[in-house]
Amino acid sequence: MRGMNRITIDLAKMGGAPCIRDLRLPVETVVRMVVSGMTPDEIMGYYPDLTVEDIGAALQCAPVRDRRALRAEQKTMEIQK
């Protein structure tokens, strides 16, 4: 998968959870922010070292259940428009 070089796993950091680069920012955190409806700009506002490519890599790495939740959330947001 493209972008997976942006995901690091280090057992000595964050309990071995997959993180964005070496930022100590778990992939799960980024995925949850997206699922909650935050835009990439909003997320990068909280984490200035983060890039759009990092967010994309986190979504690619997300477990299938999180991807399903993301799709469901996106559909809900489309219906509300």
N, C-alpha and C positions, 0 to 999 in steps of 0.2 A: 504494500500500500504506500502510495506517495504520502510524504509528510510524517511518516512514522519515525523518522530520525529526530523529530522534535519531541518525542515521548521518551522519557527516561525512567528507569526503574533502578533504585538503589536501596538495598535493604537497610542501609544506615540512615536513610532520610524518609520521613513521612511513613514509617512502618512498611516500606517497600511498595507503597501505592504508586501506580503510574502517575508521573508528573509531567508538566510541560517543561521541556528542557531541564535545566537544573534550578528552576525558580522556586522549588518547594510549593508549587501550586498544583494540587491534585487534578487530574483529568476530570474526576467526578464533580469537583467544584465548578469547573467551567461548563460542563454538560448541564448541571442543575441550573446554572444561571441562564443558559440558553432556553432550557425547557420552561423556566419561569417567565419567559417572554422578554428577557433583556436583549438589546441589540448588541452587535459586536462593539460599537462605539461606547456604549454604556459599560460593557465589561472591561474594555481597555481603559476606561476612565478610572475604574477601581484598581486595575493592574497595568500601569503604564508600560511595563516591559513586555507585555503580551502583544502579539501581532494577530492579524486576521488569519494568517496561515497557521498559527498556533491553535486558534479556536477551531479551524477546520480539522486539524490533526486530532484534537480532542474528540470531536464528533465522530471521526472515523474510528477511533479507538474505543468509543463508548460501547458497552455491552448492548446486545440486541434489545433487551427490555427498555433501555434508555432511549434507543433509537425509535422504538415504537411509541414511547411516551412523547418524544419530540415531534413525531409525525402527527400524533393525536392533538398535541397542543397547537401545532401550526394550522391544522384543519379547523380547530375551534376558533383561532384568531381570524381565519379567513371568513368564517360564518358570521362573526361579530362585526365585520367591516360593512 
